[in-house]
Amino acid sequence: MAENGPGELGKPTIFDTDDFVRLYGFQDGWTADACSVPVVSTVSVERHFATACKQRKKGWAFKEESYVRKIMVNSFDPDPTIFLVRSLCAPSMKPGHYKQLVSFSKSAEIVQAHCNCVAGLNGTCQHMAGLPFALGDIQDPSSTNISCK
């Protein structure tokens, strides 16, 4: 159950962990068009990972090495105060991938994050850190060949 209702008093919804994780499998509304959501800034990423400097640095490396893949965004109609972003991230030391899910406020602040790796429950693991950096690269026309329309 969510801590507050969708858009209650203009605050983004905080879901309990199980409900939040289930949103990864939400079928409707996912798109690879990252230009449809507010631009994520490095400052907001640094704020979320303020106490996880090592993970933030490793996340940047994951982004640089293209470990973060299949980024999809969803404006999430049930709650207009958030948008969801999901991805897959290859681990650095073994085969396979981990699933990341993050909700951002309309001002592009990280509201809630989760990765299905062992350290990902609190939303500040190295795989999770790679997602907002990779999303920011997609959204910044100066760092990609595909410009936002």
Protein Blocks (a to p, Z undefined) as FASTA:
>chain_A
ZZbdehighiacdddfklmmmmmmpmghpafblklpccddfklmmmmmmmmmmlmmmmmm
mmmnomaghiacdehlmlmkbccdddddddfkbgcdddddddddfkopafbdcdfbfklm
nopafklmmmmmmmmmmmmmklccbdcZZ
